[in-house]
Amino acid sequence: MDAAELDAWRRRHPDYTYWCGYELGGCGSKLTDRLYHDKVCHFAHVAGGPTCGRAATGESSADHLFIKRGLRKLLGQHGQRGTVETRDLGSGPGDAVDLHLPAARRRVRFQLSQLDYRGWRAANQTLGDDVDEVDWLFGTDGPLTKELLGRYGYSLRFRLETAGGERRVHVGAQTLAQPTVQWSPLEDCRITPTGLLAPATEAIRISPPRPNPLAFPINGTVHFALDPEAPVPGDSPFTTEGRRLVMADVKSMDNPIVRAVLSLPDDSELPPAQYVYGTDSHDHPRLLVHEGGGWAVQLDRFYRLNAHDAARTGLSAATPEPLSTEPAAGIRKPETPVHPLPKVRAVADPRESRRSKKKRLAEPERNKVVVAPPKPSPEPVPLTRPEAVRRTRALLTEAAAKRRTVAWSEIGATAGPVLEGLSQSEITDFLVELEAPLTATKPVLSALLTEHGLPFLSCLPTVLAKLGVEYAADVPLHDPQLTEWVTVERQRAYAVFADPKAWVPPRVELRAPGEPAASPAPEVLASVRQEIFELVEQLEELRPGLYAGSAISKRIGDATRKARGWLRFHDLPDDEKEALSNSQRKGATANPEHLRRTLEEVRAEAARQAAIKTQPGDELRQLLVTVARRAATITRSELEGLRSVKDGAQELVLVEVDRNVSEDAPFLSALVTNDRGLPLSSFGKALQAAGYKVPASKYALRRAWRREQEWAHAAYAHPPRPLPERLVRRAEAQSPARPA
């Protein structure tokens, strides 16, 4: 790129010619080198050639070719048979590089272009049609790599670094146990019958393990009766290390009984099969769902039902034998005591003859059945302190979701012996461990705890002081500002965890004893009041044009209600303000910045809803504008939920979207792709309907399609970027015929 370097290059290679390569997304036309002393030397197209549609010109634009060359070199070095190909997935020839090893029935995909989960899944199925395994290596970290890391336990990566005139390829691996990516140069890798192996990936199981099933919490009670004799499918997708699978008859709430697979901990004995067991939401039962189909129930703790309760489930008939109140191995005691059954007197059949009665009474003692009481089972293993912290956090989160408080005694009963008999200082340390570290966005869940009928724990100020809350140690226990702090913090927890989610008010700042509450200057307060008043008026003007009952309409109602409460509060004299209760002060938390953000969102929603009310295609147009602002694309299958493109009318509506496109506007229909990221046939139809000449070749049409995507992304960028040159022309704008 330096003038002296280019001059030396010309002298060494006087006969070289240069061309715009198709493999770089270029046009194939001739290039010339340009020598400059005041700026970087570079290649340029020879004047008079066709317009080139190559979008990427940086040093990374040829990365797919360096990867392709490196893989081919490895194939030759290790004597393996295979093919290496670059892939155009819709944005250029460098979207991906595929290594196919037919002997190993394996493909290796280097993914250079952006990909979401749905696109990955579709591509993974396509690539796996004729092979057993597909290894994916990603050039960028994002939601998809995190998804695969959580699914398989590892993620393979690659990167390229510039060294002189070369781009050196490195291969890396990231695991859950070691989140830092370990990198190795590609030339240090080996291609073997098992695939591409690098020093960083040798210890990783390259073949993707069976994905862990998804787990969803089950609300309510679950009852079950084990059937350990029934075989569990040997290839069950729910087989997991540390757990055992067993068949059972399961009844959830008022649903019918079903035969299902149970996943139980394998570190305890299987409970006796003759009893019925139950669990509830406090024991966190989970429904396991496998992506390929099937489901199971995962249980960690459960209790034995007494005979009467078991009979009510339909899983067992009532029996006269007394049941022990001791739980079976690995299960917890029930919430309610188990009562022994009353003695049952046997009643003879009235049709039985006197003679048969005598014969039955004369039966020898050997025919008498003696029922032995069940053996006492050991107590369940108590929770460790970290487990108790997690259990307590889960209970408080669940309480916040239900907008309620929790008594400390309830925590102690649920978490087990680890919290029994703790001193005040030990409870403080436990809660500090629960809450640390304290952040501005995370609510303090300990504010939900009550103690012996008191509104909050007596040790809460000490907990807050250890967490770093200023002046917490100096505030008396019954100080009104501490009560206000707890009230607001509970509202913060409810806003975060309850549905629907709400605006999270700012945390109350405690003051030193005797320090008066800070109040804004009169001129600042007047300015803020005027701003809130104007914002409320604007919100109210927009509200009639929205759909009644819509989410945005409800947000307007909430915002204006808080704002009016704020205005009423600051209109009161100081003595009347002091007389208000904490609940009456809640309206003073209105935030002008929050109202401003709400107003902007409402304006955008009002414009969108007004557009939807005009023509069916306008709904799709607004969606595509949003996609363009994100510099993204959208698949055809993702349009099926729109009202205006139902019943297979996607292509017709896409043509209508661009029928009246202006000279300085992009074809928004170019942003819609098929599930493989390729253009739809409607793009050519949209060009024709708008009066543009459709390119004759498939390659030229795809270049024009990509250029319209770039046009849309540039036009709707914030701020807008310069628009590239359009590659299609008006059909009537033909070149004049040359004279003979």
N, C-alpha and C positions, 0 to 999 in steps of 0.2 A: 504493500500500500504506500510505500515511500518512493519518491521519484528516482532516487539512486538505485533502489532495488528493481524497479520496473525497467530502467535503462540497462542494467546488467542482464536482466531476464531476456530482453529483446536481443541483446548481442549473442546470448547462448542459444536462443531458439529463433533464428530469423525466419524460418519457414512455417512456424506454427500458425494455425487458424483457430478461431474460437467461435462456439455456437451456443445458443440458448437451449439447454438440455431439457428434453421432455421429462426426464426423471426428476427434475427439479420443479416441475409444473410450468416450464417455459414453453415458448412457441416454436422452437426449432430454427429460428432465424439466425443470421450471422451476427456476431458481436465484434467489436473492436476495443482494443485497450486504450484508455485515455490517460495521458501523463500530465500531472499537475505538480507545480511547485508550491502552490498556496493552499492546497486541500488534498484530500486522500485520493490516490489514483484508484481507478476502478474500470470495469467493463461497461460498455454501453451498446445498445442496438445500433446497427448501421442505419443511417437515415433512409427513409422511404420504405422500410419494411412494414409488416403488419403490426397492429397493436398487440402487445404482449400482455397476457393475463396473469403473469406470475405475481403472487401476492407476497410471499416471504422471500427476503433477500439477505437476511442476516447470516452470521456464520453458522447458526444452528439449522439453516434451511436444508443442508445436505446431510444431516445426521443419519437419516435412514440409509444413505449410501455407504457411510462409514460402518454402520452396523452390518449391512449386507456384506461388505467386503471382509470384515472381521470374521463373520460366521463362516463364509466360504473358505477362508484360510484355515480355520479350525477344523472344518470337515476334512480338508486335505491332510492336515498334520496328523490327525488321529485315525485316518483311514476309514471314515464312516460314510455311508451312502445317505444322501439327503439332498433337499432342494431349499434354496433361500429366495424368497420373493418379497418385493415391496407391494403394499396395498394402498389403493386409493379408495377411501371410505366416504368420500364426498367433499373433502376440503383440499385434496391434492394427493400426488403420488407418494408422499412421505407420511401418510397417516399411520402406517404400521409396517412391520417387517415380520414375516413368518418363516420359521425354520421347521421343515417337515422331515421327520425321521421315520420312514416307513417300517424299517426293521424293528424299531422300538414301539411302533404304533403310537407315536407321540408327536405333538406339535408344540412349538415354543413361539409365543406371540410377544413381540416388542411393541407396545402400544405407545405411539408418540402423540396422537391427537387426543383431545378431551373425550371422555366417555363417562356416562352415568351408569347406574346399576342396571337399568332395563336394557340399555344398549349392550352392556357387558354380557348379560344373561343370554340375549338373542345371539350375539356373536359366539359365545362359548358353546351354545348348542350347535351352531353351524360348523364351527371348527372341529367339534368332536364327532361329527357324523361318521368319519372313516378312521378314527383313532380311538385309543383307550383313554388317554389323558391329554390335557392341555395345560401347559405352564404359562402363566401370564407375568410379564415384567412391565412395570409402569415407569414412565419417565418423570411424573410429577406425583406429589403426595396430595391426597384429597379425601373426600368422603368415601369414594370407592375403595381406595387402598385400606382405609380404616375398617370398612365393612368386611373386606376379605381377610384382614388381619384378625378381626374378632371371630370370623367364621371358621377359618382354617388354622389360626394360631401363628401364621407367618405371612409375609408379603415380600415378593421379589421386586427389585427395583433396578434401574439402570440410569446412568448419567454419562455425559460426554464432556471432556475438558479439552481446551485448545492447547496444543503444544507445537509451536512453529506453524507450519502450514497444514497440520494434521488435527483431527479431532479424535482423541483417544476414548474408547468405550470402556466403562467400568460397570461391573455387575455387583449388586448388593442384596442383602437380606435383612429383614426386620422381623423380630419375633416378639411375642408377648412378654417373654422372660427377659429379653434384651431389646428394648425399644430403639436403641441407637443403631442406625444402619451400618453394617459392616461391608466395606467395599473391597473389590478385587479387580485388577485390570482384566479385560476380556482375553488377552493373550495368555493369562495364567489359568484360564478355564480349560476344561476338557469336555469334549463331546463323546459320550459313551452310549452303549445300547440302552441306558436308562435315562438319557437326556443330557441337557447342558448342566455341567457341574462346575462350581467355582469354590475356592477355599472358603468363602463366606457361606456357601450353601451346602457344603458336604454333610454337615451334621443335621440338616433339615430334611425331613421327609418330603421329597419333591412331589411325589404323587399326592394330590390333595386328599386329606383324610375326609371321612364322612362328616358333613357339616353338622354342628351341634343343633339339635332341635330348638325351635323358638319356644319360650316359656311365657305364659300369660297367667297372672294371678286369678284365682277362683274366689269369688265373693260368696260367702255363705258356707253352709255345712256340706260335708261330703261323708257319706257312709259307705262301707264296703265290707264284703266277706271274702276272704282269701280262698283260692282254689289252687294250692301249690302242686297238685297232681297234674293240672292242665299244662300242656307244653307251651312255652313261649317261642314264637318264631325265631329260628336261629339267626336270621339276617335282620333282626329288628333294628331300625334306625335309632332306637332309644337306648341301645347298649352304651353305657358310659362307665369309665373307670371309677371305682368307689361306690357303685350302686348295683343293686340286683333288681332283676325284673321278675314279676310274678303275675299270673292271671288272677282276676278277681271280678266279682259282681259288684258294680258301683252304682250308687244312687246319689245324685246331687240335687239338693233342695227338693222340689216337688216333681222333678223329672222322672221318667221311667227308669227302671233298672237296666243297665247295659253291661255286657261283658267287655272288659277293658284291661289293658296292661297297666300295672302299677310299677313305679320306679321308687324303690325303698333304699335306705342306706344299707351297705353290706357289712358295716362294722357292728351290727347287733343281730341277735338271733331272730329268725322269722317268728312272729307271734302265732299262737295256736289258731288253727284254721276253724275251730268249731264256734268261735265267737264272732260278733259283729263289732266293727270299730268305727270311730268317727273322728273328724277333724273339722276345724272351723278356720275363719280368715285369720285369726291370731297366729295360727300355726303355718300360715303362708303356703297353702296348697297351690300347685301350679298345673296348668294344662299345657302339656308339651305337644307341639304341632311340628311335624316334619314337612319340609317344603315339597318333598316328593309324594306326600300323602300319608295318612295315618295320624293317630294321636294317642297319648298316654297321660296318666295322672302321676305327678311327682309329689310324694309326701315325705316329710322329714320327721314330723311328730304327730301322734294320734293317741286316742284313748279308747278303752273298751266300754261298750254300752252294756247296761244291765239288760236282763232278759226282756223286760216289758218294753223298753225303748227299742231294743233290737227287733221285737215282734212288730212294732209300729212301722218300721222301715220296710217290712216285707221280705227282709233278707234272712229272717230266722223266726221260728215259732217259739212261744213262751215255754220254758221248761221249769220243773220244780226245783232243780238243783241250785243251791246258793252260789253266787258268784263272789269271788274274792275282790276286795277293793284295791288290791295291789295291781299296778299296771304290768303289762307284759314287757319283755325286754325291749328297750329302745323306744317306749311310748310313754307319754306323760299321763298324769292323773287327770280325770275329767274335772270340769269346772264345778259340777254338782256331785254330791256323794252318791255312791252306788248302794241301793237298798236291797237287802236279801229278799228273796221271794217268799210269800207265805206258803205253808205246807199245803199240798194238794192231795185230797182224798180220791183214790181210784174208785170209779163208779162202774159196776158190772152191767153188761148188756142185758136188758130184761128178757130178751128172747133166749138167753142161755138156759139150758136145762139144769135142773137140780143135780142130776147125775154128773154133768160136766163140771159143775161147781165143786162137787166133792172131789172129783178127780184132780182139779186144779189145786185144791187145798192140800191134797196128799202129795204134791210134787216134792221131791227131795230138796234139801238145802242147796245142792249144787246148781239148781236152776235159778237161784236168787242172784240178781245182778246188783253188785255193789259199786256205787259211783264214788270214786276217790276225788277228794277236793283238789282243785288245781294247785300245782306247786307255786309257792311264792316266787315272783320274778324280781330281779334286782331293780333298784331305782334307776330312772334315766340319768345319763351322764349330765351333770350340771353344766351350765354355760360358762365359758371362760369370760374374762373381763372384756376382751375385744368383741366377743360375740354378744355380750350384754350391752355394750355400747351400740352395736349395730341394731340389736333388737329394740332398744329404747328409742333410737333415732327413727326407726321404722314406725313404732307406735305413735310417736309425736307427729310424724309426717302424716300418718293416717288420720290422726285427730284433727290436724290442721285442714285436711281435705274435707272433713265433715264439720268444720267450723265449731269445734268444741275444745274444752280444756281437759286435762288428765290429772287425776290425783296421784301423788307420789306413791301411795300405797298400791295403786294399780300397777305402777311400773315395777315395784318390788315383787309383787305376786307373779308377774309375767316373766321377768328376767331371771328369777330363781334365787338360789342361795347366795350367789355372789354379791347381791345387794342387801342381804339380811343383816341387820344389826350394825349398819354403817354409822359412824359418827358424823357430826355436822361437817367437819373438815374433810372427811372421806367422801361425803356426798358432793361437796364443792369440787374436789379434784375430779370426781367422776363426770360431773357436768362440764367442767372445763375441757376434759378430754373429748366429750361429746360435741362441743361447740367449736373448738379450735380448728383452724384459725378463723378469727372474726373478720368478715369482709362487709363492705357497705351494701352489697346486693343480697347477702344470705341472711334470712331472718334468724333470730335467736330463738330456737325451739323451746328452751327452758322457760320462756315466758308463758308457755301454755300449762306449766305445772302448778298445781295447787297443793296446799298442805293443811290437813285438819280443818277444812272449811275456810282457810285464809285464801285471799285472792292470788297469792303467789308465794313461792318458797322464801323462808326467812334468810336463807343463805344466798339469795339471788344477787344482792349488792356485791358480796365478796366474789361471786362467780364473774360478774361483769368487770370488777376491778382486775382480776387475774387475766381477763381477756383483753385488757387494755382500754376499757371505757373510762374516759376521763371523769374525775370527781365521783365515780360510783362508790368508792369506799367511804366518802364523806357524807353521802346522802342518808339521812335517817330512814328507817324502815317504813315509817308511815308518812313520809313526805309526799305531798300531792304530785310533785313532779316525777317521783318514781312510779306512782300509780299511772300517771299519764304515759310514762315510758313503756310500761308493760302493756297498756291498752293499745298503743300504736304498734308495738312490736307484734302483738297478736294479730292485728289487722294486716300487718305485712306478711305474716305467715299464711293467713287465710287467702290473701291476694295471690300468693305464689303457688299454693298447693291446691286450693279449691277450684272447682269449675262453676261458672266460667271464670277464667283468669281476669284479674282486675288490675288497675293501676296500683303500683306499690308506693305507699306514702314514704317520705323520707324519715329516717330514724331520728327520734327526739334526742337532742343534745342535753345532757345533764349539766346543771350549774353548780358552782360552789355554794356552800351555805351562806345565806345573806345576800347573794348576788341577785339583782333584779333581772327579770326576763328581758332579753334584748328586744328592742322594737325598732323598726326602720324609721329613718328620718321622715318628717312630714312630707317633704317634696317627693321623696322616693315612693312613699306610700300612695300619694295622690297619683303619681304616674302609673304605678302598678294597677291601681283601681280603675283608672281610665282605660288602660289596655285591656283588662279583664272585661270591663263593660262592653267595649267595642267588639271583642272576640265573641262574647255571648250573643250580641246582636247579629253578627255575621253567621254564626252557627244556626240561629233560629231562622234566618232568612233561607238557608239552604235546606232545612229539614223538611218543608212541605214537598219538595221535589223528589224525595227518596221514597223507597218502598216502605210502607208501614210495617213495623215489626222487624225490619232488617237489623243486622248486627250494627251497622254504622249509625242507624237511627237511634238505637239504644245507647250507643256511645255518646251521641250528642246529648241525649237526656241526662246521662250520668255526669258529663262534663259541665253542662249548664247548671245542673242542680248543685254541684260542688261550688261552682263559681258564685251562684247567688248566695249560698251559705257563707262564703268568704266575704262577700260584699256586706251582707247583713251584720256579720260579726264586727267588721271594722267601722260600721256606722254607729255602734253602741258606745255610750260613755264608758270610761275606764271602770267605774264602780260596778256597772252592770256586767261588764266582761268578767270581772273577778267573781261575780256571783254565779256564773254559768258552771254547769257540771262538765266533766270531761267528755261525755257523749255529745253535749251541745257544742263543744269546741271543735268537733271533727271537721266541720265545714270550713275551718280556717286553714286547711292543708291544701287548698287549691293552688296549683302551680301554673303561672302564666306560660312558661315554656311548654308544659304538657298540653295546655289549651291550644297553643300555637301549632304544635305537631298534630293535634286532633283536627284542627281546622284544615290543615293542608291535606290530610288523609280524606276528610269528608269532601273537600272540593274535588279530589281525584275520583272518589267513588260516585259523586253526583254527576260528574261528566260521563263516567262510564255507564251509569244507569240511564242517563238521558240518551246516550247513543244507542243503547239496546232497544229503547222504545221506538226508534225510527224504522230501521230496516233490518231484516234478519242478518245480512252480511256484515252489518256494522259491529255486531258482537264479536265476530271473528276478527275484524280489522283491529279492534281495540286490543284483543288478545295478542295479535301479531306485533302490534306496536310495543306492547310490554316485553315480548320476547326480543325484539330488536334492541330495546334499551338495555337488556341484559347481555347483548352481544352473543345470543344463543340461537339455537334452532329448536323446533318442536316436531315430534313424530305424528304421523297421520292418526295412529291409534289413540293419541292423547287428545284428539279433537272430538272423540265420540261423545263426550259428556256435554258438549255445547248444544243448546236448543236449536241453533240455526244450522247445524251440520249433521243432524240425525238422519237415519234411514238411508245411509250410503250416499248422501248428497255432498260429500266433502269437496270433490273436484269441481262440481258445478258452482258451489259457493265461493271456492277459491278463485275461479275465473271471474266471478262477479266482483270480488274484492278489488281486483286490479283492472277492471274493464275501463275505467275512466282515469287511469293513472296519468299524472302530468309529466312534463319533460324533466322536472327537477325532483321527482318523487320515485322511491324505489318500488320494485315489484315485491310486495310483502309475501306473496304466495311462495317465493323462493325460500322462505324460512321454514316451510313444511317439508319434511323428508319422510321416506318410508322407514320401516323398522331397522333397515341396514344403513341408514344415513345417506341414502341416494335420492336424487330428485324424482318428483312425481311427474306423470305424463301431463298433469294439469298445468305445469309451468309453460310448456310450449303452447298449449291452448290459450293461456292467459296472455302470452305475447301476441298471438294472432288476434285475439279479441280486442286487444288494446291498439291494434294497427301497426304492430312491429313485425319485422321480417324474422321468421324463425330460422336459426342457423341450420344448414343442411346436414352437417355431420354431427354425430353423437358427441364427439369430443368438443367441438365448438359450442354445442348447446350446453354441455356441462360447464365449460369455462364461463359462458354467459350467466349461467345459474349461480355459480360461485361469486361472480362479480356483483350480481344483484344482492346477494347476501352481504358482501362487504359494503355495498351502497347503503343498505338498510341499517347496518350496524353503525356506519359513520354518520348517517343522517340523524339517527336518534340517540347518538352518544351525548353525554353531558360533561363538558360542552361539545357541540357538534364538531366532527373532524372534517377535513377537506374530502370532497366526494371524488372517488376514482372515476376514470372515464368509462362510460357505458359501452358495452361491446355489441349491443344490438341497435339497429337503426329503424326508423319509420319505413313502412313498406313503400310509401309513395316517394320517399327521398332516394330515388335511384340515381346513379351517375348518368349524365347525359351521354348519348351515343357519340363516339368519335367520328369525325368526318372521314370519308374515304380518301 
